[in-house]
Amino acid sequence: MSERILYGREQDLDVAEFRRVLVESGLGRIRPVDDEQRLQAMLAGANLIVTARLDQPGRPLVGVGRAVNDSVWCCYLSDLAVVPSAKGLGVGRGLLDEARRQLGPQVSLHLASVPEAVGFYERAGMTRIADAFSYKREC
């Protein structure tokens, strides 16, 4: 399958499309996909949302990256999700590239990986950070 993928910035991404990609990608198992209000707030709070859509009628969403950044120093990519039907098309790497293009060379990009995606981020050229810390959500 040689699908053309369209990458872009979509700050007004529909919450149902976002939810569908989270669920289909498997990331929905650790995201509040049954709480539409919280998903909407997650989208509203992100100041960088990059998307991957198939270049075909209806422009189906096949990947999304959601991030918070200060536009001058650092950006935290809180979600990077790709639907299984688009795996192998370079969508994850394309979303990272689009996020970096949108941010520019002066902004560093950081994320916390799920264990099964660590190899992907290493192959994409990201550097593993040894000393990172967080407080976990209570709910």
Backbone bond lengths (Angstrom), bond angles and torsions (degrees), N, CA, C in turn:
res aa  C-N    CA-C-N  psi(-1)  N-CA   C-N-CA  omega(-1)  CA-C   N-CA-C  phi
1 M - - - 1.460 - - 1.527 108.28 -
2 S 1.308 117.52 123.01 1.466 120.37 177.66 1.520 108.66 -117.85
3 E 1.295 114.76 81.29 1.464 121.88 179.85 1.515 109.81 -86.70
4 R 1.309 116.45 142.19 1.461 120.71 172.34 1.521 107.24 -86.50
5 I 1.320 115.87 131.63 1.467 122.26 -179.24 1.520 108.68 -108.08
6 L 1.327 115.71 133.49 1.459 122.21 177.36 1.525 108.26 -105.45
7 Y 1.328 116.46 123.33 1.460 121.87 179.51 1.517 109.06 -106.41
8 G 1.321 116.29 146.19 1.446 119.30 178.28 1.512 111.40 -170.23
9 R 1.302 113.92 -178.05 1.456 122.05 178.17 1.520 107.50 -106.67
10 E 1.336 117.02 127.93 1.467 121.99 -178.59 1.519 109.75 -133.51
11 Q 1.300 116.05 86.99 1.468 119.99 -179.58 1.523 112.45 -70.67
12 D 1.335 117.09 -15.15 1.467 120.59 -179.58 1.526 111.31 -108.21
13 L 1.321 117.51 33.10 1.457 122.25 -178.66 1.525 110.59 -56.46
14 D 1.313 115.36 134.76 1.465 122.01 179.80 1.532 109.91 -68.12
15 V 1.311 116.93 133.83 1.463 121.62 -176.63 1.531 111.20 -63.45
16 A 1.321 119.01 -33.55 1.467 121.02 179.28 1.531 110.66 -67.24
17 E 1.324 117.18 -39.29 1.466 120.07 177.39 1.526 110.47 -66.00
18 F 1.333 115.89 -42.87 1.458 121.44 178.21 1.528 109.88 -58.91
19 R 1.327 116.26 -48.07 1.461 121.61 -179.96 1.522 110.90 -59.49
20 R 1.326 117.11 -45.31 1.462 120.80 -178.15 1.525 111.09 -59.59
21 V 1.324 117.10 -44.82 1.464 120.14 179.89 1.528 110.84 -65.89
22 L 1.327 117.64 -40.54 1.464 119.88 176.79 1.520 111.07 -59.59
23 V 1.334 116.46 -46.63 1.467 120.96 -178.50 1.525 110.60 -64.53
24 E 1.336 117.02 -51.56 1.458 120.41 -176.88 1.527 112.64 -63.79
25 S 1.317 117.06 -33.93 1.471 120.78 -177.84 1.523 112.38 -73.85
26 G 1.320 117.20 -19.26 1.461 120.97 -174.65 1.512 112.53 97.16
27 L 1.328 117.43 -15.12 1.457 120.61 179.02 1.532 111.15 -68.24
28 G 1.320 115.40 -19.45 1.462 120.23 178.81 1.514 113.83 -61.49
29 R 1.335 117.02 -20.02 1.468 119.00 179.20 1.521 111.81 -68.70
30 I 1.353 117.04 -18.15 1.474 120.08 179.39 1.528 111.42 -124.80
31 R 1.315 116.56 21.61 1.464 122.30 175.64 1.531 108.04 -127.66
32 P 1.335 117.75 155.88 1.476 120.95 -175.94 1.535 112.39 -80.18
33 V 1.333 116.81 61.13 1.466 120.72 -172.67 1.531 113.75 -67.04
34 D 1.321 117.83 -16.02 1.466 120.29 178.14 1.522 112.69 -94.64
35 D 1.298 116.83 6.91 1.465 122.65 179.57 1.534 108.24 -120.17
36 E 1.334 115.82 85.96 1.465 120.90 -175.35 1.522 112.30 -58.75
37 Q 1.322 116.87 -37.80 1.462 120.15 -179.97 1.533 111.00 -63.04
38 R 1.311 116.54 -40.74 1.472 119.99 179.13 1.529 110.50 -69.73
39 L 1.346 117.48 -39.98 1.466 120.15 176.23 1.524 110.62 -60.36
40 Q 1.331 116.66 -42.08 1.465 120.52 178.96 1.526 110.26 -62.91
41 A 1.318 116.44 -40.13 1.468 120.26 178.24 1.532 110.65 -66.65
42 M 1.313 117.25 -35.19 1.466 120.65 176.83 1.527 110.30 -62.84
43 L 1.318 116.47 -42.98 1.463 120.12 177.98 1.527 110.85 -66.75
44 A 1.319 116.57 -43.12 1.465 120.55 -178.25 1.527 111.31 -64.87
45 G 1.321 117.37 -32.44 1.456 121.20 -178.56 1.515 114.32 -81.96
46 A 1.319 117.11 -11.96 1.467 120.93 179.48 1.521 109.14 -84.59
47 N 1.313 116.24 130.15 1.462 117.32 177.36 1.524 112.49 -101.99
48 L 1.336 116.07 9.54 1.456 121.04 170.27 1.528 108.25 -147.15
49 I 1.312 116.33 114.27 1.457 122.04 175.17 1.519 106.59 -124.63
50 V 1.345 115.65 116.19 1.456 120.72 177.08 1.517 108.68 -109.19
51 T 1.321 115.46 144.98 1.449 120.41 -176.02 1.519 111.35 -130.56
52 A 1.330 113.84 158.70 1.463 122.60 173.15 1.520 106.41 -126.53
53 R 1.322 115.71 124.29 1.462 121.34 179.93 1.521 109.31 -127.28
54 L 1.330 115.30 145.28 1.454 119.45 174.31 1.516 108.92 -71.55
55 D 1.314 115.92 140.13 1.458 121.74 178.07 1.529 108.48 -85.34
56 Q 1.321 114.16 75.43 1.454 121.97 178.31 1.518 108.40 -152.67
57 P 1.325 118.70 169.11 1.468 119.55 -178.20 1.528 112.40 -51.02
58 G 1.314 115.31 135.44 1.461 121.64 -178.95 1.514 113.61 84.87
59 R 1.327 117.52 -12.23 1.462 123.50 179.18 1.542 112.14 43.00
60 P 1.348 117.49 63.22 1.471 119.55 -178.18 1.527 112.62 -58.91
61 L 1.323 115.44 136.67 1.457 122.18 177.02 1.527 108.36 -77.20
62 V 1.343 116.83 124.95 1.461 120.75 -179.95 1.527 112.69 -118.76
63 G 1.336 116.82 -7.12 1.452 119.40 178.37 1.513 111.22 -164.42
64 V 1.328 114.86 151.67 1.466 120.17 179.73 1.524 109.96 -147.89
65 G 1.325 114.83 142.72 1.453 122.36 171.77 1.523 107.70 -124.78
66 R 1.318 116.65 131.62 1.473 121.43 -178.18 1.511 108.23 -123.96
67 A 1.355 116.12 130.10 1.462 119.39 -173.08 1.530 112.19 -143.84
68 V 1.330 113.51 160.83 1.458 123.00 174.38 1.526 106.04 -123.85
69 N 1.328 116.27 129.97 1.457 118.40 -177.75 1.519 111.21 -148.63
70 D 1.325 115.19 163.15 1.463 120.49 178.31 1.526 111.83 -99.97
71 S 1.315 117.24 1.03 1.469 125.31 175.53 1.527 114.91 69.95
72 V 1.318 119.13 0.52 1.461 120.49 -179.21 1.535 114.18 -134.11
73 W 1.328 118.10 -19.28 1.451 119.12 -174.45 1.528 113.21 -135.09
74 C 1.333 116.97 -51.53 1.461 118.35 -176.15 1.524 112.15 -147.05
75 C 1.332 113.50 157.07 1.452 122.14 179.74 1.523 107.76 -138.59
76 Y 1.333 116.75 134.93 1.459 121.99 175.78 1.523 108.35 -107.61
77 L 1.317 116.22 116.26 1.461 122.34 177.69 1.523 107.80 -87.14
78 S 1.321 116.60 104.80 1.456 120.31 -173.84 1.520 113.84 -88.12
79 D 1.315 118.23 -20.50 1.466 121.65 176.50 1.516 109.45 -141.93
80 L 1.310 116.50 136.19 1.454 122.95 167.95 1.526 104.84 -140.04
81 A 1.319 116.02 107.31 1.462 121.14 -173.87 1.519 110.34 -129.27
82 V 1.340 115.29 136.21 1.461 122.02 179.09 1.524 107.68 -132.49
83 V 1.327 116.74 133.54 1.468 120.67 179.04 1.533 109.57 -69.88
84 P 1.334 117.27 147.43 1.471 120.52 -177.49 1.529 114.06 -56.29
85 S 1.310 118.21 -35.01 1.469 120.42 -178.62 1.530 112.53 -65.49
86 A 1.326 117.78 -16.53 1.466 121.39 179.80 1.524 112.34 -104.27
87 K 1.330 117.90 1.14 1.468 120.48 178.20 1.522 108.40 -62.57
88 G 1.315 115.94 140.46 1.446 120.95 -179.76 1.518 114.03 88.90
89 L 1.330 117.17 -4.28 1.464 121.13 179.10 1.525 112.24 -95.46
90 G 1.329 117.06 1.11 1.458 120.35 -179.51 1.514 113.90 81.75
91 V 1.326 117.17 17.51 1.461 120.90 -175.63 1.526 112.41 -67.02
92 G 1.329 117.65 -43.85 1.466 119.59 178.99 1.515 111.33 -59.45
93 R 1.308 116.55 -47.47 1.466 121.07 178.60 1.531 109.97 -64.37
94 G 1.334 116.76 -39.39 1.465 120.41 178.31 1.520 112.20 -62.39
95 L 1.332 116.98 -38.84 1.469 120.45 177.68 1.531 110.95 -66.31
96 L 1.339 116.62 -41.33 1.467 119.49 176.33 1.523 110.45 -61.62
97 D 1.330 116.08 -44.34 1.467 120.00 179.23 1.526 111.62 -62.47
98 E 1.344 116.51 -41.41 1.469 119.75 179.50 1.520 110.95 -66.16
99 A 1.331 117.44 -40.41 1.472 120.48 177.13 1.528 109.78 -60.89
100 R 1.327 116.80 -45.09 1.468 120.25 -179.74 1.526 111.17 -65.45
101 R 1.332 116.66 -37.60 1.467 120.06 177.42 1.521 110.27 -63.84
102 Q 1.330 116.98 -43.92 1.465 121.65 179.62 1.527 111.05 -64.23
103 L 1.327 117.20 -37.34 1.468 121.93 -177.00 1.519 112.84 -77.05
104 G 1.309 116.83 -35.60 1.463 120.57 -175.42 1.515 110.87 88.22
105 P 1.333 117.12 168.89 1.470 121.55 -173.38 1.530 114.77 -73.13
106 Q 1.311 118.81 -13.36 1.466 120.72 -177.04 1.529 113.02 -86.11
107 V 1.331 118.20 -7.16 1.471 121.55 -175.78 1.524 110.00 -111.25
108 S 1.344 116.73 126.59 1.464 120.67 177.25 1.532 109.19 -83.78
109 L 1.323 115.75 150.95 1.464 121.90 -177.94 1.524 108.71 -115.62
110 H 1.336 116.39 125.97 1.462 122.83 -177.98 1.520 109.07 -125.21
111 L 1.339 116.15 153.88 1.460 120.45 175.50 1.514 109.39 -158.82
112 A 1.314 115.20 164.50 1.459 122.15 171.67 1.524 106.13 -112.40
113 S 1.315 116.37 123.51 1.463 121.43 -174.83 1.521 111.97 -92.59
114 V 1.326 115.91 145.96 1.463 119.50 165.78 1.530 105.78 -73.05
115 P 1.324 118.25 150.08 1.470 120.29 -174.52 1.534 114.29 -53.18
116 E 1.312 117.76 -39.95 1.466 119.96 -176.26 1.528 114.08 -72.20
117 A 1.329 118.43 -8.94 1.465 121.02 -179.65 1.530 113.66 -106.15
118 V 1.308 117.62 -0.11 1.467 121.13 -177.21 1.525 111.40 -55.26
119 G 1.315 117.64 -46.42 1.455 121.37 -179.80 1.518 112.69 -60.26
120 F 1.333 116.81 -38.11 1.462 120.63 177.95 1.526 110.39 -59.71
121 Y 1.335 117.44 -47.60 1.462 120.59 -177.89 1.528 111.45 -66.38
122 E 1.324 116.45 -36.09 1.467 119.30 176.13 1.525 110.42 -65.03
123 R 1.339 117.93 -44.32 1.473 121.33 178.11 1.524 111.57 -64.86
124 A 1.333 116.85 -28.66 1.469 120.81 178.65 1.529 111.77 -75.82
125 G 1.334 117.00 -5.77 1.458 120.53 176.74 1.512 115.12 95.61
126 M 1.328 117.03 9.21 1.468 119.44 178.46 1.520 109.49 -79.35
127 T 1.326 116.23 149.60 1.449 122.83 179.33 1.518 109.38 -95.83
128 R 1.323 115.72 132.24 1.461 120.57 177.29 1.526 108.89 -72.64
129 I 1.320 117.30 135.47 1.459 122.53 179.54 1.525 107.79 -104.20
130 A 1.318 116.46 122.00 1.459 120.79 -175.59 1.527 112.57 -76.15
131 D 1.298 117.56 -39.36 1.460 120.35 -172.15 1.515 110.90 -108.91
132 A 1.302 116.36 84.27 1.462 122.12 176.64 1.515 107.47 -123.90
133 F 1.309 116.45 147.01 1.456 120.93 -175.77 1.517 110.62 -137.31
134 S 1.335 115.68 157.29 1.463 119.26 177.20 1.522 110.50 -157.85
135 Y 1.302 115.22 159.30 1.457 122.62 166.08 1.518 105.29 -101.61
136 K 1.308 118.28 132.59 1.455 121.79 -178.90 1.525 110.65 -79.53
137 R 1.337 114.96 151.44 1.461 121.16 172.76 1.524 109.40 -63.33
138 E 1.296 117.33 148.40 1.453 120.52 174.86 1.510 111.14 -88.45
139 C 1.337 116.62 -20.58 1.473 119.83 176.90 1.510 110.52 -154.51
